[in-house]
Amino acid sequence: MGNAQAQVHRALEITGALGAMIVDSESGMVLATEGGSAALDLEIAAAGNSEVVKAKRKTMNALRLNDEIEDILITLGKGYHIIRPVRRAAGVFMYLVIDRQVGNLALARRKMAELEGGLEL
């Protein structure tokens, strides 16, 4: 699995991180995970966010957008959920949840880009 688990571990070191994982959006299967809690079930998040990624790609195709998803940000009252597709692995994405009160969104997005660039599957 290359360095997937190590990259997820590094993602969890981001200030305010509550959970991180790498997911195959075609199957919803978690390839690497760390963190989470009873309130943040990463298995359910993997399945649900796989549908988000597939829906966005379907919409982009319908609009004939010749572009790539850099990341998808879902802002909730208590947290930021960042979905970052892995460019070198079709259908795979990285996912990070950070606490809004503690984390810094700009720094988290920058770190996720760095981790995605260094991911080896």
N, CA, C and O atoms as a GROMACS GRO file, in nm:
protein
  484
    1MET      N    1   0.083  -0.121   0.000
    1MET     CA    2   0.000   0.000   0.000
    1MET      C    3   0.086   0.124   0.000
    1MET      O    4   0.035   0.232   0.032
    2GLY      N    5   0.212   0.116  -0.033
    2GLY     CA    6   0.296   0.235  -0.041
    2GLY      C    7   0.305   0.303   0.094
    2GLY      O    8   0.332   0.239   0.195
    3ASN      N    9   0.284   0.434   0.095
    3ASN     CA   10   0.295   0.511   0.218
    3ASN      C   11   0.160   0.568   0.263
    3ASN      O   12   0.157   0.670   0.333
    4ALA      N   13   0.051   0.505   0.224
    4ALA     CA   14  -0.083   0.558   0.254
    4ALA      C   15  -0.106   0.580   0.403
    4ALA      O   16  -0.152   0.686   0.444
    5GLN      N   17  -0.074   0.479   0.484
    5GLN     CA   18  -0.098   0.493   0.627
    5GLN      C   19  -0.011   0.603   0.687
    5GLN      O   20  -0.055   0.676   0.776
    6ALA      N   21   0.113   0.615   0.640
    6ALA     CA   22   0.201   0.721   0.689
    6ALA      C   23   0.146   0.858   0.653
    6ALA      O   24   0.153   0.951   0.734
    7GLN      N   25   0.093   0.874   0.532
    7GLN     CA   26   0.038   1.003   0.491
    7GLN      C   27  -0.088   1.037   0.573
    7GLN      O   28  -0.109   1.153   0.608
    8VAL      N   29  -0.169   0.938   0.602
    8VAL     CA   30  -0.288   0.960   0.686
    8VAL      C   31  -0.243   1.001   0.826
    8VAL      O   32  -0.302   1.091   0.887
    9HIS      N   33  -0.141   0.936   0.877
    9HIS     CA   34  -0.088   0.973   1.009
    9HIS      C   35  -0.041   1.118   1.009
    9HIS      O   36  -0.068   1.193   1.102
   10ARG      N   37   0.029   1.158   0.903
   10ARG     CA   38   0.076   1.298   0.891
   10ARG      C   39  -0.042   1.394   0.884
   10ARG      O   40  -0.037   1.504   0.940
   11ALA      N   41  -0.148   1.354   0.815
   11ALA     CA   42  -0.267   1.440   0.807
   11ALA      C   43  -0.328   1.461   0.945
   11ALA      O   44  -0.377   1.570   0.975
   12LEU      N   45  -0.325   1.359   1.027
   12LEU     CA   46  -0.382   1.371   1.161
   12LEU      C   47  -0.297   1.461   1.251
   12LEU      O   48  -0.344   1.502   1.358
   13GLU      N   49  -0.176   1.493   1.210
   13GLU     CA   50  -0.091   1.586   1.285
   13GLU      C   51  -0.126   1.732   1.257
   13GLU      O   52  -0.076   1.821   1.324
   14ILE      N   53  -0.212   1.757   1.157
   14ILE     CA   54  -0.256   1.893   1.127
   14ILE      C   55  -0.335   1.946   1.246
   14ILE      O   56  -0.420   1.876   1.301
   15THR      N   57  -0.308   2.067   1.286
   15THR     CA   58  -0.375   2.125   1.402
   15THR      C   59  -0.526   2.118   1.387
   15THR      O   60  -0.582   2.162   1.286
   16GLY      N   61  -0.591   2.061   1.487
   16GLY     CA   62  -0.737   2.050   1.488
   16GLY      C   63  -0.791   1.926   1.419
   16GLY      O   64  -0.913   1.906   1.417
   17ALA      N   65  -0.704   1.843   1.362
   17ALA     CA   66  -0.751   1.724   1.289
   17ALA      C   67  -0.822   1.627   1.384
   17ALA      O   68  -0.775   1.600   1.494
   18LEU      N   69  -0.936   1.577   1.337
   18LEU     CA   70  -1.015   1.481   1.415
   18LEU      C   71  -1.014   1.342   1.352
   18LEU      O   72  -1.032   1.242   1.421
   19GLY      N   73  -0.993   1.338   1.222
   19GLY     CA   74  -0.990   1.210   1.152
   19GLY      C   75  -0.940   1.231   1.011
   19GLY      O   76  -0.959   1.337   0.952
   20ALA      N   77  -0.876   1.127   0.956
   20ALA     CA   78  -0.824   1.135   0.820
   20ALA      C   79  -0.828   0.995   0.760
   20ALA      O   80  -0.817   0.895   0.831
   21MET      N   81  -0.843   0.990   0.628
   21MET     CA   82  -0.842   0.861   0.561
   21MET      C   83  -0.817   0.877   0.412
   21MET      O   84  -0.824   0.987   0.357
   22ILE      N   85  -0.787   0.764   0.350
   22ILE     CA   86  -0.776   0.756   0.205
   22ILE      C   87  -0.879   0.653   0.162
   22ILE      O   88  -0.888   0.544   0.219
   23VAL      N   89  -0.957   0.688   0.058
   23VAL     CA   90  -1.073   0.608   0.020
   23VAL      C   91  -1.075   0.586  -0.130
   23VAL      O   92  -1.039   0.674  -0.208
   24ASP      N   93  -1.118   0.467  -0.171
   24ASP     CA   94  -1.147   0.436  -0.310
   24ASP      C   95  -1.294   0.471  -0.332
   24ASP      O   96  -1.382   0.401  -0.281
   25SER      N   97  -1.321   0.576  -0.408
   25SER     CA   98  -1.459   0.623  -0.423
   25SER      C   99  -1.546   0.528  -0.505
   25SER      O  100  -1.668   0.531  -0.493
   26GLU      N  101  -1.486   0.443  -0.588
   26GLU     CA  102  -1.566   0.350  -0.667
   26GLU      C  103  -1.631   0.244  -0.579
   26GLU      O  104  -1.745   0.206  -0.602
   27SER      N  105  -1.558   0.198  -0.478
   27SER     CA  106  -1.610   0.093  -0.390
   27SER      C  107  -1.651   0.146  -0.253
   27SER      O  108  -1.726   0.079  -0.181
   28GLY      N  109  -1.603   0.265  -0.216
   28GLY     CA  110  -1.627   0.318  -0.082
   28GLY      C  111  -1.534   0.256   0.021
   28GLY      O  112  -1.547   0.282   0.140
   29MET      N  113  -1.438   0.174  -0.026
   29MET     CA  114  -1.346   0.105   0.064
   29MET      C  115  -1.239   0.200   0.119
   29MET      O  116  -1.179   0.278   0.046
   30VAL      N  117  -1.217   0.190   0.249
   30VAL     CA  118  -1.113   0.269   0.315
   30VAL      C  119  -0.979   0.200   0.294
   30VAL      O  120  -0.964   0.081   0.325
   31LEU      N  121  -0.882   0.274   0.241
   31LEU     CA  122  -0.749   0.220   0.216
   31LEU      C  123  -0.653   0.246   0.332
   31LEU      O  124  -0.560   0.169   0.355
   32ALA      N  125  -0.676   0.355   0.405
   32ALA     CA  126  -0.596   0.388   0.524
   32ALA      C  127  -0.680   0.485   0.608
   32ALA      O  128  -0.752   0.568   0.553
   33THR      N  129  -0.670   0.473   0.738
   33THR     CA  130  -0.750   0.558   0.825
   33THR      C  131  -0.682   0.579   0.959
   33THR      O  132  -0.603   0.496   1.005
   34GLU      N  133  -0.714   0.692   1.021
   34GLU     CA  134  -0.665   0.721   1.156
   34GLU      C  135  -0.756   0.827   1.217
   34GLU      O  136  -0.801   0.919   1.148
   35GLY      N  137  -0.783   0.813   1.344
   35GLY     CA  138  -0.868   0.909   1.414
   35GLY      C  139  -1.014   0.866   1.410
   35GLY      O  140  -1.046   0.747   1.402
   36GLY      N  141  -1.101   0.965   1.417
   36GLY     CA  142  -1.243   0.936   1.424
   36GLY      C  143  -1.287   0.920   1.568
   36GLY      O  144  -1.206   0.927   1.660
   37SER      N  145  -1.417   0.898   1.586
   37SER     CA  146  -1.474   0.882   1.720
   37SER      C  147  -1.614   0.826   1.703
   37SER      O  148  -1.659   0.799   1.591
   38ALA      N  149  -1.683   0.809   1.814
   38ALA     CA  150  -1.822   0.764   1.807
   38ALA      C  151  -1.907   0.865   1.728
   38ALA      O  152  -2.001   0.827   1.658
   39ALA      N  153  -1.873   0.992   1.741
   39ALA     CA  154  -1.946   1.097   1.671
   39ALA      C  155  -1.898   1.116   1.527
   39ALA      O  156  -1.966   1.180   1.446
   40LEU      N  157  -1.782   1.062   1.495
   40LEU     CA  158  -1.725   1.074   1.360
   40LEU      C  159  -1.685   0.935   1.313
   40LEU      O  160  -1.569   0.895   1.323
   41ASP      N  161  -1.783   0.861   1.260
   41ASP     CA  162  -1.761   0.726   1.210
   41ASP      C  163  -1.701   0.736   1.071
   41ASP      O  164  -1.770   0.770   0.975
   42LEU      N  165  -1.572   0.707   1.060
   42LEU     CA  166  -1.502   0.724   0.932
   42LEU      C  167  -1.548   0.625   0.826
   42LEU      O  168  -1.538   0.655   0.708
   43GLU      N  169  -1.597   0.510   0.865
   43GLU     CA  170  -1.650   0.413   0.767
   43GLU      C  171  -1.774   0.471   0.699
   43GLU      O  172  -1.789   0.459   0.577
   44ILE      N  173  -1.862   0.531   0.775
   44ILE     CA  174  -1.982   0.594   0.718
   44ILE      C  175  -1.941   0.714   0.634
   44ILE      O  176  -1.997   0.736   0.527
   45ALA      N  177  -1.845   0.792   0.683
   45ALA     CA  178  -1.796   0.908   0.608
   45ALA      C  179  -1.736   0.865   0.474
   45ALA      O  180  -1.755   0.934   0.374
   46ALA      N  181  -1.666   0.752   0.472
   46ALA     CA  182  -1.606   0.703   0.347
   46ALA      C  183  -1.714   0.673   0.244
   46ALA      O  184  -1.702   0.714   0.128
   47ALA      N  185  -1.816   0.603   0.285
   47ALA     CA  186  -1.924   0.568   0.193
   47ALA      C  187  -1.998   0.692   0.145
   47ALA      O  188  -2.023   0.707   0.025
   48GLY      N  189  -2.032   0.781   0.236
   48GLY     CA  190  -2.106   0.902   0.199
   48GLY      C  191  -2.027   0.996   0.111
   48GLY      O  192  -2.080   1.050   0.014
   49ASN      N  193  -1.901   1.016   0.144
   49ASN     CA  194  -1.819   1.107   0.065
   49ASN      C  195  -1.778   1.048  -0.069
   49ASN      O  196  -1.746   1.122  -0.162
   50SER      N  197  -1.780   0.916  -0.080
   50SER     CA  198  -1.760   0.852  -0.211
   50SER      C  199  -1.872   0.895  -0.305
   50SER      O  200  -1.850   0.921  -0.423
   51GLU      N  201  -1.993   0.902  -0.251
   51GLU     CA  202  -2.107   0.946  -0.332
   51GLU      C  203  -2.095   1.093  -0.371
   51GLU      O  204  -2.133   1.132  -0.482
   52VAL      N  205  -2.042   1.175  -0.281
   52VAL     CA  206  -2.020   1.317  -0.310
   52VAL      C  207  -1.923   1.331  -0.428
   52VAL      O  208  -1.948   1.407  -0.521
   53VAL      N  209  -1.813   1.259  -0.422
   53VAL     CA  210  -1.711   1.266  -0.528
   53VAL      C  211  -1.769   1.219  -0.661
   53VAL      O  212  -1.750   1.283  -0.764
   54LYS      N  213  -1.841   1.107  -0.659
   54LYS     CA  214  -1.900   1.054  -0.783
   54LYS      C  215  -2.003   1.152  -0.840
   54LYS      O  216  -2.010   1.171  -0.961
   55ALA      N  217  -2.084   1.214  -0.753
   55ALA     CA  218  -2.184   1.309  -0.800
   55ALA      C  219  -2.119   1.432  -0.862
   55ALA      O  220  -2.167   1.482  -0.964
   56LYS      N  221  -2.013   1.481  -0.803
   56LYS     CA  222  -1.945   1.598  -0.858
   56LYS      C  223  -1.883   1.566  -0.993
   56LYS      O  224  -1.891   1.647  -1.085
   57ARG      N  225  -1.822   1.449  -1.005
   57ARG     CA  226  -1.763   1.410  -1.134
   57ARG      C  227  -1.872   1.393  -1.240
   57ARG      O  228  -1.853   1.433  -1.354
   58LYS      N  229  -1.986   1.336  -1.203
   58LYS     CA  230  -2.097   1.319  -1.296
   58LYS      C  231  -2.149   1.455  -1.342
   58LYS      O  232  -2.179   1.473  -1.461
   59THR      N  233  -2.160   1.549  -1.251
   59THR     CA  234  -2.205   1.684  -1.285
   59THR      C  235  -2.106   1.753  -1.377
   59THR      O  236  -2.145   1.819  -1.474
   60MET      N  237  -1.978   1.739  -1.349
   60MET     CA  238  -1.876   1.799  -1.434
   60MET      C  239  -1.882   1.741  -1.576
   60MET      O  240  -1.867   1.814  -1.674
   61ASN      N  241  -1.905   1.611  -1.586
   61ASN     CA  242  -1.918   1.548  -1.718
   61ASN      C  243  -2.041   1.600  -1.791
   61ASN      O  244  -2.035   1.627  -1.911
   62ALA      N  245  -2.153   1.614  -1.720
   62ALA     CA  246  -2.276   1.663  -1.781
   62ALA      C  247  -2.259   1.806  -1.832
   62ALA      O  248  -2.317   1.844  -1.934
   63LEU      N  249  -2.180   1.884  -1.761
   63LEU     CA  250  -2.153   2.023  -1.801
   63LEU      C  251  -2.040   2.033  -1.903
   63LEU      O  252  -2.008   2.141  -1.952
   64ARG      N  253  -1.981   1.919  -1.934
   64ARG     CA  254  -1.868   1.912  -2.027
   64ARG      C  255  -1.752   2.001  -1.983
   64ARG      O  256  -1.687   2.068  -2.064
   65LEU      N  257  -1.729   2.000  -1.852
   65LEU     CA  258  -1.617   2.077  -1.798
   65LEU      C  259  -1.490   1.996  -1.816
   65LEU      O  260  -1.481   1.882  -1.770
   66ASN      N  261  -1.396   2.053  -1.882
   66ASN     CA  262  -1.267   1.987  -1.902
   66ASN      C  263  -1.173   2.035  -1.792
   66ASN      O  264  -1.087   2.121  -1.815
   67ASP      N  265  -1.191   1.980  -1.674
   67ASP     CA  266  -1.119   2.029  -1.557
   67ASP      C  267  -1.106   1.917  -1.455
   67ASP      O  268  -1.163   1.809  -1.473
   68GLU      N  269  -1.033   1.943  -1.348
   68GLU     CA  270  -1.014   1.848  -1.240
   68GLU      C  271  -1.064   1.907  -1.110
   68GLU      O  272  -1.065   2.029  -1.093
   69ILE      N  273  -1.105   1.821  -1.018
   69ILE     CA  274  -1.141   1.865  -0.884
   69ILE      C  275  -1.010   1.879  -0.805
   69ILE      O  276  -0.935   1.782  -0.791
   70GLU      N  277  -0.984   1.998  -0.754
   70GLU     CA  278  -0.866   2.017  -0.668
   70GLU      C  279  -0.900   1.968  -0.528
   70GLU      O  280  -0.828   1.886  -0.471
   71ASP      N  281  -1.009   2.019  -0.474
   71ASP     CA  282  -1.061   1.968  -0.348
   71ASP      C  283  -1.206   2.008  -0.335
   71ASP      O  284  -1.255   2.096  -0.406
   72ILE      N  285  -1.274   1.943  -0.243
   72ILE     CA  286  -1.414   1.973  -0.212
   72ILE      C  287  -1.416   2.008  -0.064
   72ILE      O  288  -1.368   1.930   0.019
   73LEU      N  289  -1.472   2.122  -0.030
   73LEU     CA  290  -1.480   2.166   0.108
   73LEU      C  291  -1.625   2.163   0.152
   73LEU      O  292  -1.713   2.220   0.087
   74ILE      N  293  -1.649   2.098   0.263
   74ILE     CA  294  -1.781   2.098   0.325
   74ILE      C  295  -1.764   2.166   0.461
   74ILE      O  296  -1.691   2.117   0.547
   75THR      N  297  -1.832   2.278   0.477
   75THR     CA  298  -1.821   2.356   0.599
   75THR      C  299  -1.943   2.329   0.686
   75THR      O  300  -2.056   2.354   0.646
   76LEU      N  301  -1.918   2.278   0.804
   76LEU     CA  302  -2.025   2.253   0.901
   76LEU      C  303  -2.007   2.350   1.018
   76LEU      O  304  -1.906   2.421   1.026
   77GLY      N  305  -2.102   2.353   1.106
   77GLY     CA  306  -2.095   2.444   1.219
   77GLY      C  307  -1.973   2.423   1.307
   77GLY      O  308  -1.916   2.519   1.359
   78LYS      N  309  -1.934   2.297   1.324
   78LYS     CA  310  -1.822   2.267   1.414
   78LYS      C  311  -1.695   2.223   1.343
   78LYS      O  312  -1.590   2.214   1.406
   79GLY      N  313  -1.702   2.197   1.213
   79GLY     CA  314  -1.582   2.145   1.148
   79GLY      C  315  -1.577   2.169   0.999
   79GLY      O  316  -1.677   2.202   0.935
   80TYR      N  317  -1.459   2.150   0.946
   80TYR     CA  318  -1.435   2.153   0.802
   80TYR      C  319  -1.406   2.010   0.758
   80TYR      O  320  -1.329   1.939   0.822
   81HIS      N  321  -1.466   1.970   0.649
   81HIS     CA  322  -1.442   1.840   0.589
   81HIS      C  323  -1.379   1.866   0.452
   81HIS      O  324  -1.440   1.928   0.366
   82ILE      N  325  -1.258   1.818   0.434
   82ILE     CA  326  -1.184   1.842   0.310
   82ILE      C  327  -1.169   1.709   0.236
   82ILE      O  328  -1.118   1.612   0.291
   83ILE      N  329  -1.214   1.707   0.111
   83ILE     CA  330  -1.201   1.590   0.024
   83ILE      C  331  -1.103   1.631  -0.085
   83ILE      O  332  -1.125   1.728  -0.157
   84ARG      N  333  -0.995   1.556  -0.098
   84ARG     CA  334  -0.893   1.588  -0.198
   84ARG      C  335  -0.865   1.466  -0.286
   84ARG      O  336  -0.800   1.372  -0.241
   85PRO      N  337  -0.915   1.467  -0.411
   85PRO     CA  338  -0.887   1.355  -0.501
   85PRO      C  339  -0.736   1.339  -0.525
   85PRO      O  340  -0.662   1.437  -0.529
   86VAL      N  341  -0.694   1.214  -0.540
   86VAL     CA  342  -0.554   1.183  -0.566
   86VAL      C  343  -0.537   1.179  -0.717
   86VAL      O  344  -0.593   1.092  -0.784
   87ARG      N  345  -0.462   1.271  -0.771
   87ARG     CA  346  -0.449   1.286  -0.917
   87ARG      C  347  -0.390   1.163  -0.985
   87ARG      O  348  -0.429   1.130  -1.097
   88ARG      N  349  -0.298   1.096  -0.921
   88ARG     CA  350  -0.230   0.982  -0.983
   88ARG      C  351  -0.305   0.851  -0.965
   88ARG      O  352  -0.259   0.747  -1.013
   89ALA      N  353  -0.420   0.853  -0.898
   89ALA     CA  354  -0.495   0.731  -0.873
   89ALA      C  355  -0.644   0.760  -0.892
   89ALA      O  356  -0.711   0.807  -0.800
   90ALA      N  357  -0.694   0.733  -1.011
   90ALA     CA  358  -0.835   0.762  -1.044
   90ALA      C  359  -0.928   0.699  -0.941
   90ALA      O  360  -0.916   0.582  -0.907
   91GLY      N  361  -1.021   0.780  -0.892
   91GLY     CA  362  -1.122   0.731  -0.800
   91GLY      C  363  -1.081   0.731  -0.654
   91GLY      O  364  -1.164   0.702  -0.567
   92VAL      N  365  -0.956   0.763  -0.623
   92VAL     CA  366  -0.910   0.763  -0.485
   92VAL      C  367  -0.907   0.907  -0.434
   92VAL      O  368  -0.867   0.999  -0.505
   93PHE      N  369  -0.950   0.924  -0.308
   93PHE     CA  370  -0.942   1.058  -0.249
   93PHE      C  371  -0.893   1.051  -0.106
   93PHE      O  372  -0.906   0.949  -0.038
   94MET      N  373  -0.835   1.164  -0.062
   94MET     CA  374  -0.796   1.182   0.078
   94MET      C  375  -0.907   1.262   0.144
   94MET      O  376  -0.972   1.345   0.081
   95TYR      N  377  -0.928   1.237   0.272
   95TYR     CA  378  -1.036   1.302   0.346
   95TYR      C  379  -0.983   1.343   0.482
   95TYR      O  380  -0.914   1.266   0.550
   96LEU      N  381  -1.014   1.465   0.521
   96LEU     CA  382  -0.969   1.518   0.650
   96LEU      C  383  -1.083   1.595   0.714
   96LEU      O  384  -1.154   1.671   0.648
   97VAL      N  385  -1.099   1.575   0.844
   97VAL     CA  386  -1.195   1.653   0.922
   97VAL      C  387  -1.116   1.731   1.026
   97VAL      O  388  -1.037   1.673   1.101
   98ILE      N  389  -1.137   1.862   1.030
   98ILE     CA  390  -1.071   1.944   1.133
   98ILE      C  391  -1.175   2.023   1.211
   98ILE      O  392  -1.280   2.061   1.157
   99ASP      N  393  -1.145   2.048   1.336
   99ASP     CA  394  -1.228   2.126   1.426
   99ASP      C  395  -1.213   2.274   1.388
   99ASP      O  396  -1.101   2.326   1.385
  100ARG      N  397  -1.323   2.341   1.360
  100ARG     CA  398  -1.319   2.482   1.318
  100ARG      C  399  -1.262   2.573   1.427
  100ARG      O  400  -1.200   2.675   1.395
  101GLN      N  401  -1.282   2.538   1.553
  101GLN     CA  402  -1.237   2.624   1.663
  101GLN      C  403  -1.085   2.618   1.682
  101GLN      O  404  -1.025   2.709   1.740
  102VAL      N  405  -1.023   2.510   1.634
  102VAL     CA  406  -0.881   2.488   1.660
  102VAL      C  407  -0.798   2.497   1.532
  102VAL      O  408  -0.688   2.554   1.533
  103GLY      N  409  -0.849   2.442   1.425
  103GLY     CA  410  -0.772   2.430   1.301
  103GLY      C  411  -0.773   2.557   1.217
  103GLY      O  412  -0.851   2.650   1.240
  104ASN      N  413  -0.685   2.558   1.119
  104ASN     CA  414  -0.675   2.668   1.024
  104ASN      C  415  -0.701   2.608   0.885
  104ASN      O  416  -0.623   2.526   0.837
  105LEU      N  417  -0.810   2.650   0.822
  105LEU     CA  418  -0.851   2.591   0.695
  105LEU      C  419  -0.746   2.607   0.586
  105LEU      O  420  -0.717   2.512   0.514
  106ALA      N  421  -0.690   2.725   0.573
  106ALA     CA  422  -0.590   2.748   0.468
  106ALA      C  423  -0.468   2.658   0.486
  106ALA      O  424  -0.418   2.600   0.390
  107LEU      N  425  -0.420   2.648   0.608
  107LEU     CA  426  -0.304   2.563   0.633
  107LEU      C  427  -0.338   2.416   0.612
  107LEU      O  428  -0.255   2.340   0.562
  108ALA      N  429  -0.458   2.375   0.650
  108ALA     CA  430  -0.500   2.235   0.633
  108ALA      C  431  -0.508   2.200   0.485
  108ALA      O  432  -0.464   2.093   0.444
  109ARG      N  433  -0.563   2.289   0.404
  109ARG     CA  434  -0.572   2.264   0.259
  109ARG      C  435  -0.434   2.256   0.197
  109ARG      O  436  -0.408   2.172   0.111
  110ARG      N  437  -0.346   2.342   0.240
  110ARG     CA  438  -0.209   2.341   0.188
  110ARG      C  439  -0.136   2.212   0.225
  110ARG      O  440  -0.068   2.152   0.141
  111LYS      N  441  -0.153   2.168   0.349
  111LYS     CA  442  -0.088   2.045   0.395
  111LYS      C  443  -0.148   1.923   0.322
  111LYS      O  444  -0.075   1.830   0.289
  112MET      N  445  -0.278   1.924   0.298
  112MET     CA  446  -0.340   1.812   0.225
  112MET      C  447  -0.286   1.804   0.083
  112MET      O  448  -0.264   1.695   0.031
  113ALA      N  449  -0.265   1.919   0.019
  113ALA     CA  450  -0.207   1.920  -0.116
  113ALA      C  451  -0.067   1.860  -0.114
  113ALA      O  452  -0.030   1.782  -0.202
  114GLU      N  453   0.010   1.895  -0.013
  114GLU     CA  454   0.146   1.842   0.002
  114GLU      C  455   0.142   1.690   0.024
  114GLU      O  456   0.219   1.615  -0.037
  115LEU      N  457   0.054   1.645   0.112
  115LEU     CA  458   0.044   1.502   0.140
  115LEU      C  459  -0.005   1.423   0.018
  115LEU      O  460   0.044   1.313  -0.010
  116GLU      N  461  -0.100   1.480  -0.055
  116GLU     CA  462  -0.150   1.413  -0.176
  116GLU      C  463  -0.038   1.400  -0.279
  116GLU      O  464  -0.027   1.298  -0.347
  117GLY      N  465   0.043   1.503  -0.291
  117GLY     CA  466   0.154   1.500  -0.386
  117GLY      C  467   0.258   1.394  -0.352
  117GLY      O  468   0.325   1.342  -0.442
  118GLY      N  469   0.273   1.362  -0.225
  118GLY     CA  470   0.371   1.264  -0.183
  118GLY      C  471   0.314   1.125  -0.159
  118GLY      O  472   0.385   1.034  -0.116
  119LEU      N  473   0.185   1.107  -0.188
  119LEU     CA  474   0.122   0.978  -0.166
  119LEU      C  475   0.166   0.875  -0.269
  119LEU      O  476   0.168   0.901  -0.389
  120GLU      N  477   0.201   0.757  -0.220
  120GLU     CA  478   0.239   0.645  -0.305
  120GLU      C  479   0.144   0.529  -0.274
  120GLU      O  480   0.138   0.480  -0.161
  121LEU      N  481   0.070   0.487  -0.375
  121LEU     CA  482  -0.023   0.376  -0.355
  121LEU      C  483   0.030   0.248  -0.418
  121LEU      O  484  -0.035   0.144  -0.411
   0.00000   0.00000   0.00000
